[in-house]
Amino acid sequence: MDSAPFPTPGVPAVTSDAPEHGTAVRQERADGVPARPPLPVKMVIAGGFGVGKTTTVASISEIEPLTTEASITSVAAGVDDLSHTPQKTTTTVALDFGCVTLDPTLKLYLFGTPGQERFGFMWDDLVEGALGGLVIVDTRRLDDCYAAVDYFEHREIPFAVAVNAFDGQLEHDLSDVRWALDVRENVPLTVFDARERGSVRDALLVVLEHALARATS
């Protein structure tokens, strides 16, 4: 199912003044009249199992993020590769949800997808109406993000690839990642740390700017 993006005309440049977790934003004009509510924009956080999607949403959300996590059983451990994430004891089985107001005019609603292919049937519903997507990549397991990249490419949904730098280490250069994933030159690639609020914000801005450029070109 192809997605229909949220309306984008007239969206101004965004800033880095995202509120802290749990902080509500209320803007008023100089005359005391409440300002127009920020434009709602849906964005999808995608990627393979254990790449940092839940952490990404939790790091920047201004509300307590909604997660649908289940314990990893011995049966699931036999299906999901835990070799690079031995400390992982839960997995997302439906979605992660959070939101962040980037500036008084723009509010992002973040929807994190499940990482396992067996939950792929949920993707169409989660992606519907999204302006764009952030595909998170672990360079130790590039194969795990092929499905997400293919999904956005085939549906012509704007997306960016964000390499999650675990412990500040990259197994491959960005040029090698682009080649390995066969990602088009016009698709932005960036490096970020899913645990750092400012780093997550910067990665989301890459997606937003790319999507708006596509929408107005």
Secondary structure as GFF3:
##gff-version 3
##sequence-region A 1 217
A	DSSP	beta_strand	39	47	.	.	.	ID=ss1
A	DSSP	alpha_helix	53	60	.	.	.	ID=ss2
A	DSSP	beta_strand	66	71	.	.	.	ID=ss3
A	DSSP	alpha_helix	74	77	.	.	.	ID=ss4
A	DSSP	beta_strand	90	103	.	.	.	ID=ss5
A	DSSP	beta_strand	106	112	.	.	.	ID=ss6
A	DSSP	three_ten_helix	117	122	.	.	.	ID=ss7
A	DSSP	alpha_helix	123	127	.	.	.	ID=ss8
A	DSSP	beta_strand	132	137	.	.	.	ID=ss9
A	DSSP	three_ten_helix	139	145	.	.	.	ID=ss10
A	DSSP	alpha_helix	146	154	.	.	.	ID=ss11
A	DSSP	beta_strand	159	164	.	.	.	ID=ss12
A	DSSP	three_ten_helix	166	168	.	.	.	ID=ss13
A	DSSP	alpha_helix	174	181	.	.	.	ID=ss14
A	DSSP	beta_strand	189	192	.	.	.	ID=ss15
A	DSSP	alpha_helix	197	216	.	.	.	ID=ss16
###
